[in-house]
């Protein structure tokens, strides 16, 4: 990659200037700065055993969650996820920067540095950040709330450029020379002079940076759509401090926390890390269009968002579909949240489907008439045996509807 990025900090790109703006929730901090009080929305601690603990205030450290009403600390080994007071929208215009470690930042790109090694992005959750290009997997630009799909491979160079077209977007391999306020300097051949691709024509850019070994212990989702995977976290007054390669001092205001998921401990094994088999039938008939499925993203390649909550792990599919996974060794239980993806809320009827869990072809749990605007459903099983086939099925509900976009959220096997 040949990169020479001029400094251009002061004028945000016009095409990226519309950021997701969400009202701040009013919360106080106790004199010690450890517990957030008077939250207008309750915190929910979803436990691995299926229990739920609600609290109006919490404290956080590396070991666990401290409810602010005198109850003892809940270690992360017992917690499936922590749901905060923040809620999300999904119609932001701007850039989504996917990092090689599975993290992502959402905001407006401001330009690059003089050394050509990083670029600035103004985010809703963390303010202005400087991100090294070595950490980036893709940069994608929203159009009407949608993100383009980036091909996994391309021919011609170290980067893949996506350009908007009347049919969606086209991809071409080549070499990035520089990033400027006006757009990208890009060439399809390494030995030719690069030309300017204006920002309004850019749909995305894929890099070939290596994916590091996964060492994350936590995943955090903020109201602006950013998702951070990291090893350590701590709370200081009204801020959740997150240790990450982008910045050692990432600070998320605690009222902007949407979801916090411990990724290790308690014998948990998330199904998204296992091999899966997919089947699908189109509601348009035998020759109708099919949607496929996504892992840890929704059907449009964006963050999994259902009922205003964002999730770092899960499967997205459409009815009718089946995702089949073999039950791993030393696991006898399974839990999952099921909801309608937030993108379906753009329709008058935001989805209506039935969800089922089958084991070796036999229905063992079911959620009927799952609709957008309803609380997430929780499905759980016990008594599983290694080698059995567990199938997540989305079936047509009351209507054959384009909004039948189902999200299987935090699917986890337990001892």
CORMO-V347917 format. One record per helix or strand. SS is the DSSP state (a for helix, b for strand). FROM is the first residue (numbers start at 0). TO is the last residue. If there is no record, write none. Layout:
ss=SS from=FROM to=TO
ss=SS from=FROM to=TO
This chain:
ss=b from=6 to=6
ss=a from=13 to=15
ss=b from=27 to=28
ss=b from=35 to=36
ss=b from=42 to=46
ss=b from=51 to=54
ss=b from=57 to=59
ss=b from=63 to=66
ss=b from=73 to=74
ss=a from=75 to=77
ss=b from=78 to=82
ss=b from=94 to=98
ss=b from=103 to=111
ss=b from=117 to=122
ss=b from=126 to=131
ss=a from=132 to=134
ss=b from=135 to=140
ss=b from=142 to=142
ss=b from=145 to=145
ss=b from=158 to=164
ss=b from=167 to=178
ss=b from=182 to=186
ss=b from=194 to=197
ss=a from=198 to=200
ss=b from=201 to=205
ss=b from=217 to=221
ss=b from=226 to=229
ss=b from=232 to=235
ss=b from=238 to=241
ss=b from=249 to=252
ss=a from=253 to=255
ss=b from=256 to=261
ss=b from=268 to=269
ss=a from=270 to=272
ss=b from=275 to=279
ss=b from=293 to=294
ss=b from=303 to=305
ss=b from=308 to=310
ss=b from=313 to=317
ss=b from=320 to=325
ss=b from=332 to=339
ss=a from=341 to=345
ss=b from=351 to=358
ss=b from=361 to=370
ss=b from=376 to=380
ss=b from=388 to=395
ss=b from=404 to=413
